[in-house]
C-alpha cells in the first residue's frame, strides 16, 4: 500500500500536464486571497497560474477563491491540497 494515501497501482484519472481548478474557501478578510496565492505559488511557477476568480458568499462572510493552474504531476497537486488544508485560515480546499 502507498504511504501517500493513494493506491499507486490505480489508473491515473488525469493526464499531466493538465489544466485544473484549485478552490479554497475561508472567512473573508483582507489577507485571505493573498494567503491562498502564496500557498499555491510555492508549488507552481508564475507561468502556471492561468487565472484567478473570487466570489463572496451571499452574506459576505466567506470568500471562495478559484485558481486555474497548469499542473505537471499528481504529487504537485497533492502538495498544494496538503498545504491549503494545513492552513487554519482555509476552511475547505477542493
N, C-alpha and C positions, 0 to 999 in steps of 0.2 A: 504494500500500500504506500502511496506517496505521502510525504510529510507536509505538502502544501495544501492538503485537504481536497485535492483533485486526483482522480484516478488517471495516472499517466498513460494508461492504455486506452482510455476513452477517446473516440474520434474528436478532433478539434472542430468546433462549430464555426469559428471564424477563420478566415484565410488572411494571413498577415503578409504585408502591411494592409491595414484597413482603416476606414473612417468610422468613428464610433462616438456616440454622445456619452458624456460623463455628467451626471446630475448630482448636485449637492443641495441639501435643504438645511437651513438653520434660522435662528432668530434674526430678524432684520436689524442690522447695525451698520455703522459706517465702515467697520473693518471686515465684515464677513466676505464680501466679494473679493477683496484683496487677499484674504487668507486662502480662499479656495484657489485662486490663481497661483499663489505662492506654492501651495502644496502640489498642485498638478505640474507646475513648471519645473519642479525638482526632477521630474521623471520624463519630460519630453523636451525636445529642442524648440526654440522660438518659432521655427518654420512649421512645426507640427500642430500649433494651435490654429485651427481654421476659423472658428467663430465662437462667440460667447453671447448668450442671451440671459436676461434676468427677468424674473416675474415675482411680484409681491403677492402674498396671499390676500384673500378678499378683505380680511380685517387689517391688513398691513403689518401684522406681527411677525410674519415669516418671509423669507426670501428663498426662491429656488433659482439656482444658477446652473445653466447647461453649457458645458464647454464641448464643442465638437473638435476632436483631435484626430490626428493620424497616428495610430498605434502600430508599433513594429513587432510586438510579441505578447504572448499571453502573460508572461512574467511581469512585463511592464504594466499591464492593466491590473494585475493582482497587487502590485506595489502601490499603484495610485489609489485603489479602493481601500487597501490596508491603511495607508497614510490618512486618507479622508476620514475613515471610520475611527481612527485613533484620536482625532481632534475632538475635544469636548464641545467645540462650537458647531460641529457638523452633526446635526440630528439624524440625517439619513443620507446615504450615498447610493445612487442607482447607476 
